[in-house]
Amino acid sequence: MGTLNKLHSENATFWRDLMQ
């Protein structure tokens, strides 16, 4: 579960960077 949560967090950061 921790790995999946980390992946989701990194993905959200990626999309935030992309949207900026």
Buried (B, 14 or more C-beta within 10 A) or exposed (E): EEEEEEEEEEEEEEEEEEEE
